């Protein structure tokens, strides 16, 4: 199997083990068994378990924190653009529940993963900042921080109590925005 393909296979196996059994269960052996490979290949492709977990988190963060101002959103008035961006993020939470759960668990695993998550959340906030600045008519940093906190809180609620997070919760959250 080509190296890039094997690396992706091992990364997918890492995700599978983490989702199914939790981050504590992610070992070179468990990942190798899941991938149908030898534990030595995990170290060959990633160098260490820390590097494997970092690669998994980077991949997870790229998919989970991917807010963007699309051309359709850019055409909306500032307040409508902000509300629609938040709606898209909130409505996407249920399908990302497992990813959010892994991110929450990873926060406590170690400084390296916490740093990756923190950097990704900062980038996520920066996506909202110019939209919030337009909607607020000034500096958008404070509003962007509140918007991200709202989305993070909703994500945590979806992990903690999935039944409590539904369309009504999305509408209630949007009612808080200008």
PyMOL commands that set and color helices and strands:
alter all, ss='L'
color gray80, all
select helices_A, chain A and resi 3-21+23-25+28-35+39-46+49-64+71-74+78-92+94-107+111-136+141-160+162-164+167-175
alter helices_A, ss='H'
color red, helices_A
deselect
rebuild
show_as cartoon
